[in-house]
């Protein structure tokens, strides 16, 4: 964030005070989180004050999240007017515009008040839906122009092709379980999302066990929808799944796509 007043900016000044509270003040008062004694009380309140300043710092440095422009496209100027328009039914036929505007606004607030929560929540919902075999819920988290790349695949898949692969996988597997080994959230810049290592395991339709150790990079847009997925794993681990006979209604459109 830049201003006509030069450096340091308001965000930098707030960050400096927060750092003072987090380091010097808390170190001088001891980390007595139980609040025993005067020093413990001061330490606790210093931590609270530093957290508040970090929120202010993020809000000052966040810049425009695009919400005002999205609201203007809906004929409103702020959240109060947007809420009134939704309540009155004036936007009933514009859900394709309302939902992205709401997602963008909520995600921007989460990134300021609780950085990382939005990405953590999205990752949890994504893999919970995969475990449940809810292909519709998974696809609903993708943007219309999402692209997916898997190791060994020729090029990136668009949404329709990527969905067919998920549909095939759910059909070929009797159950699915994700053991998260590590997750790193991406944020603080132009890219937000997460990187995760996990073990995907379960049983095929015929009872044969399968197990894949995977790494995945997920990029998320400002509206909270996934725009890019890159998956890395050993293709040989798919062998038990590729040997399955999926229902005839899916085999022609899914099994071929899964091998691309």
ROGU-512911 format. One record per residue (C-alpha): residue number from 0; residue in one letter; z, y, x. Coordinates in nm, 3 decimals. Layout:
BEGIN
[pt NUM A [Z Y X]] ...
***
This chain:
BEGIN
[pt 0 X [0.000 0.000 0.000]] [pt 1 X [-0.096 0.341 0.142]] [pt 2 X [0.005 0.686 0.026]] [pt 3 X [-0.061 1.048 0.117]] [pt 4 X [0.283 1.057 0.277]] [pt 5 X [0.180 0.836 0.569]] [pt 6 X [0.393 0.570 0.735]] [pt 7 X [0.639 0.424 0.676]] [pt 8 X [0.540 0.357 0.316]] [pt 9 X [0.791 0.314 0.035]] [pt 10 X [0.749 -0.063 0.055]] [pt 11 X [0.816 -0.061 0.430]] [pt 12 X [1.130 0.150 0.387]] [pt 13 X [1.261 -0.085 0.120]] [pt 14 X [1.181 -0.384 0.343]] [pt 15 X [1.376 -0.229 0.631]] [pt 16 X [1.688 -0.181 0.417]] [pt 17 X [1.658 -0.535 0.281]] [pt 18 X [1.632 -0.674 0.633]] [pt 19 X [1.943 -0.477 0.733]] [pt 20 X [2.137 -0.628 0.444]] [pt 21 X [2.009 -0.978 0.508]] [pt 22 X [2.081 -0.976 0.879]] [pt 23 X [2.338 -0.721 0.998]] [pt 24 X [2.555 -0.687 0.687]] [pt 25 X [2.562 -1.056 0.598]] [pt 26 X [2.623 -1.155 0.960]] [pt 27 X [2.912 -0.909 0.985]] [pt 28 X [3.077 -1.028 0.662]] [pt 29 X [3.031 -1.403 0.705]] [pt 30 X [2.838 -1.641 0.481]] [pt 31 X [3.122 -1.711 0.238]] [pt 32 X [2.918 -1.788 -0.072]] [pt 33 X [3.228 -1.908 -0.257]] [pt 34 X [3.347 -1.549 -0.263]] [pt 35 X [3.687 -1.608 -0.100]] [pt 36 X [3.831 -1.282 0.022]] [pt 37 X [3.688 -0.934 0.052]] [pt 38 X [3.434 -1.026 0.319]] [pt 39 X [3.297 -1.306 0.103]] [pt 40 X [3.256 -1.068 -0.189]] [pt 41 X [3.073 -0.811 0.025]] [pt 42 X [2.850 -1.083 0.170]] [pt 43 X [2.757 -1.208 -0.178]] [pt 44 X [2.675 -0.860 -0.308]] [pt 45 X [2.474 -0.785 0.007]] [pt 46 X [2.262 -1.092 -0.065]] [pt 47 X [2.210 -0.984 -0.428]] [pt 48 X [2.117 -0.632 -0.319]] [pt 49 X [1.873 -0.765 -0.059]] [pt 50 X [1.707 -0.986 -0.322]] [pt 51 X [1.666 -0.686 -0.553]] [pt 52 X [1.511 -0.482 -0.274]] [pt 53 X [1.271 -0.766 -0.193]] [pt 54 X [1.153 -0.760 -0.555]] [pt 55 X [1.099 -0.384 -0.533]] [pt 56 X [0.915 -0.431 -0.203]] [pt 57 X [0.679 -0.687 -0.357]] [pt 58 X [0.622 -0.468 -0.662]] [pt 59 X [0.537 -0.167 -0.447]] [pt 60 X [0.305 -0.365 -0.224]] [pt 61 X [0.146 -0.581 -0.492]] [pt 62 X [-0.107 -0.324 -0.609]] [pt 63 X [-0.305 -0.360 -0.930]] [pt 64 X [-0.315 -0.713 -1.068]] [pt 65 X [-0.615 -0.645 -1.289]] [pt 66 X [-0.416 -0.653 -1.613]] [pt 67 X [-0.498 -0.295 -1.723]] [pt 68 X [-0.871 -0.361 -1.690]] [pt 69 X [-0.834 -0.684 -1.886]] [pt 70 X [-0.637 -0.504 -2.157]] [pt 71 X [-0.898 -0.227 -2.180]] [pt 72 X [-1.165 -0.492 -2.242]] [pt 73 X [-0.955 -0.601 -2.541]] [pt 74 X [-0.923 -0.245 -2.674]] [pt 75 X [-0.556 -0.197 -2.579]] [pt 76 X [-0.384 -0.001 -2.305]] [pt 77 X [-0.058 -0.187 -2.246]] [pt 78 X [0.135 -0.505 -2.326]] [pt 79 X [0.297 -0.355 -2.637]] [pt 80 X [-0.043 -0.281 -2.789]] [pt 81 X [-0.170 -0.623 -2.684]] [pt 82 X [0.126 -0.791 -2.856]] [pt 83 X [0.067 -0.587 -3.173]] [pt 84 X [-0.304 -0.675 -3.175]] [pt 85 X [-0.224 -1.046 -3.138]] [pt 86 X [0.041 -1.028 -3.409]] [pt 87 X [-0.195 -0.850 -3.650]] [pt 88 X [-0.471 -1.104 -3.593]] [pt 89 X [-0.714 -0.850 -3.449]] [pt 90 X [-0.785 -1.071 -3.149]] [pt 91 X [-0.803 -1.408 -3.324]] [pt 92 X [-1.170 -1.442 -3.237]] [pt 93 X [-1.124 -1.340 -2.872]] [pt 94 X [-0.902 -1.616 -2.736]] [pt 95 X [-1.139 -1.664 -2.442]] [pt 96 X [-1.044 -1.311 -2.328]] [pt 97 X [-0.682 -1.296 -2.444]] [pt 98 X [-0.560 -1.609 -2.265]] [pt 99 X [-0.693 -1.509 -1.919]] [pt 100 X [-0.541 -1.162 -1.960]] [pt 101 X [-0.203 -1.313 -2.049]] [pt 102 X [-0.216 -1.564 -1.763]] [pt 103 X [-0.302 -1.291 -1.516]] [pt 104 X [-0.014 -1.070 -1.635]] [pt 105 X [0.246 -1.348 -1.633]] [pt 106 X [0.140 -1.479 -1.291]] [pt 107 X [0.152 -1.128 -1.143]] [pt 108 X [0.507 -1.084 -1.272]] [pt 109 X [0.616 -1.422 -1.138]] [pt 110 X [0.472 -1.343 -0.795]] [pt 111 X [0.687 -1.030 -0.783]] [pt 112 X [1.010 -1.157 -0.937]] [pt 113 X [1.005 -1.515 -0.810]] [pt 114 X [0.733 -1.574 -0.549]] [pt 115 X [0.622 -1.933 -0.532]] [pt 116 X [0.751 -2.032 -0.874]] [pt 117 X [0.411 -1.996 -1.040]] [pt 118 X [0.236 -2.217 -0.783]] [pt 119 X [0.517 -2.473 -0.778]] [pt 120 X [0.511 -2.491 -1.157]] [pt 121 X [0.133 -2.530 -1.167]] [pt 122 X [0.142 -2.808 -0.905]] [pt 123 X [0.415 -2.994 -1.096]] [pt 124 X [0.222 -2.964 -1.424]] [pt 125 X [-0.102 -3.078 -1.260]] [pt 126 X [0.040 -3.398 -1.115]] [pt 127 X [0.252 -3.470 -1.422]] [pt 128 X [-0.066 -3.456 -1.630]] [pt 129 X [-0.242 -3.684 -1.382]] [pt 130 X [0.041 -3.938 -1.399]] [pt 131 X [0.021 -3.930 -1.779]] [pt 132 X [-0.358 -3.973 -1.770]] [pt 133 X [-0.403 -3.653 -1.970]] [pt 134 X [-0.752 -3.554 -1.859]] [pt 135 X [-0.773 -3.268 -2.109]] [pt 136 X [-0.454 -3.110 -1.970]] [pt 137 X [-0.584 -3.141 -1.614]] [pt 138 X [-0.921 -2.985 -1.699]] [pt 139 X [-0.747 -2.702 -1.887]] [pt 140 X [-0.588 -2.593 -1.557]] [pt 141 X [-0.930 -2.551 -1.396]] [pt 142 X [-1.139 -2.237 -1.414]] [pt 143 X [-1.487 -2.276 -1.567]] [pt 144 X [-1.645 -2.239 -1.221]] [pt 145 X [-1.402 -2.465 -1.032]] [pt 146 X [-1.549 -2.670 -0.748]] [pt 147 X [-1.404 -2.993 -0.609]] [pt 148 X [-1.478 -3.161 -0.279]] [pt 149 X [-1.362 -3.504 -0.173]] [pt 150 X [-1.395 -3.653 0.173]] [pt 151 X [-1.721 -3.841 0.205]] [pt 152 X [-1.881 -3.670 -0.095]] [pt 153 X [-2.213 -3.495 -0.058]] [pt 154 X [-2.136 -3.135 -0.148]] [pt 155 X [-1.896 -2.994 -0.402]] [pt 156 X [-1.863 -3.108 -0.763]] [pt 157 X [-1.868 -2.866 -1.053]] [pt 158 X [-1.621 -2.889 -1.340]] [pt 159 X [-1.821 -3.135 -1.548]] [pt 160 X [-1.872 -3.379 -1.261]] [pt 161 X [-1.515 -3.343 -1.137]] [pt 162 X [-1.385 -3.420 -1.484]] [pt 163 X [-1.598 -3.736 -1.500]] [pt 164 X [-1.436 -3.854 -1.176]] [pt 165 X [-1.085 -3.796 -1.317]] [pt 166 X [-1.190 -3.973 -1.636]] [pt 167 X [-1.310 -4.271 -1.433]] [pt 168 X [-0.992 -4.282 -1.224]] [pt 169 X [-0.768 -4.279 -1.532]] [pt 170 X [-0.980 -4.557 -1.686]] [pt 171 X [-0.969 -4.771 -1.371]] [pt 172 X [-0.592 -4.737 -1.322]] [pt 173 X [-0.312 -4.873 -1.539]] [pt 174 X [-0.054 -4.631 -1.399]] [pt 175 X [-0.040 -4.346 -1.150]] [pt 176 X [0.249 -4.214 -0.942]] [pt 177 X [0.263 -3.926 -0.695]] [pt 178 X [0.521 -3.930 -0.416]] [pt 179 X [0.517 -3.576 -0.274]] [pt 180 X [0.565 -3.582 0.103]] [pt 181 X [0.520 -3.210 0.169]] [pt 182 X [0.409 -2.900 -0.017]] [pt 183 X [0.330 -2.558 0.130]] [pt 184 X [0.265 -2.265 -0.100]] [pt 185 X [-0.013 -2.020 -0.023]] [pt 186 X [0.038 -1.656 -0.111]] [pt 187 X [0.108 -1.308 0.012]] [pt 188 X [-0.260 -1.238 0.073]] [pt 189 X [-0.597 -1.270 -0.092]] [pt 190 X [-0.554 -1.646 -0.143]] [pt 191 X [-0.291 -1.815 -0.355]] [pt 192 X [-0.241 -2.182 -0.422]] [pt 193 X [-0.081 -2.472 -0.238]] [pt 194 X [-0.137 -2.743 0.021]] [pt 195 X [0.022 -3.080 -0.048]] [pt 196 X [0.054 -3.420 0.114]] [pt 197 X [0.137 -3.709 -0.116]] [pt 198 X [0.105 -4.082 -0.170]] [pt 199 X [-0.082 -4.175 -0.486]] [pt 200 X [-0.008 -4.530 -0.590]] [pt 201 X [0.004 -4.759 -0.889]] [pt 202 X [-0.182 -5.054 -1.038]] [pt 203 X [-0.544 -5.103 -1.135]] [pt 204 X [-0.645 -5.223 -1.481]] [pt 205 X [-0.635 -5.585 -1.361]] [pt 206 X [-0.290 -5.543 -1.205]] [pt 207 X [-0.407 -5.505 -0.845]] [pt 208 X [-0.194 -5.248 -0.661]] [pt 209 X [-0.358 -4.946 -0.500]] [pt 210 X [-0.223 -4.678 -0.266]] [pt 211 X [-0.381 -4.367 -0.117]] [pt 212 X [-0.223 -4.128 0.128]] [pt 213 X [-0.380 -3.792 0.049]] [pt 214 X [-0.386 -3.426 0.145]] [pt 215 X [-0.504 -3.169 -0.106]] [pt 216 X [-0.575 -2.797 -0.086]] [pt 217 X [-0.571 -2.612 -0.417]] [pt 218 X [-0.682 -2.249 -0.453]] [pt 219 X [-0.574 -2.058 -0.765]] [pt 220 X [-0.732 -1.744 -0.910]] [pt 221 X [-0.554 -1.431 -1.027]] [pt 222 X [-0.560 -1.566 -1.382]] [pt 223 X [-0.359 -1.874 -1.283]] [pt 224 X [-0.650 -2.120 -1.311]] [pt 225 X [-0.756 -2.348 -1.027]] [pt 226 X [-1.081 -2.235 -0.864]] [pt 227 X [-1.116 -2.477 -0.573]] [pt 228 X [-0.985 -2.823 -0.478]] [pt 229 X [-1.037 -3.007 -0.149]] [pt 230 X [-0.908 -3.365 -0.121]] [pt 231 X [-0.876 -3.572 0.196]] [pt 232 X [-0.809 -3.947 0.204]] [pt 233 X [-0.946 -4.273 0.342]] [pt 234 X [-1.233 -4.379 0.109]] [pt 235 X [-1.156 -4.744 0.189]] [pt 236 X [-0.832 -4.709 -0.009]] [pt 237 X [-1.043 -4.672 -0.325]] [pt 238 X [-1.174 -5.029 -0.297]] [pt 239 X [-0.936 -5.185 -0.555]] [pt 240 X [-1.018 -4.910 -0.805]] [pt 241 X [-1.394 -4.930 -0.752]] [pt 242 X [-1.380 -5.302 -0.830]] [pt 243 X [-1.247 -5.238 -1.181]] [pt 244 X [-1.451 -5.280 -1.496]] [pt 245 X [-1.389 -4.960 -1.689]] [pt 246 X [-1.457 -4.940 -2.066]] [pt 247 X [-1.830 -4.942 -2.139]] [pt 248 X [-1.817 -4.595 -2.293]] [pt 249 X [-1.711 -4.456 -1.958]] [pt 250 X [-1.865 -4.683 -1.700]] [pt 251 X [-2.215 -4.537 -1.711]] [pt 252 X [-2.104 -4.176 -1.672]] [pt 253 X [-1.794 -4.214 -1.453]] [pt 254 X [-1.816 -4.497 -1.202]] [pt 255 X [-2.143 -4.367 -1.061]] [pt 256 X [-2.000 -4.015 -1.026]] [pt 257 X [-1.691 -4.147 -0.845]] [pt 258 X [-1.909 -4.292 -0.569]] [pt 259 X [-2.101 -3.971 -0.497]] 
***
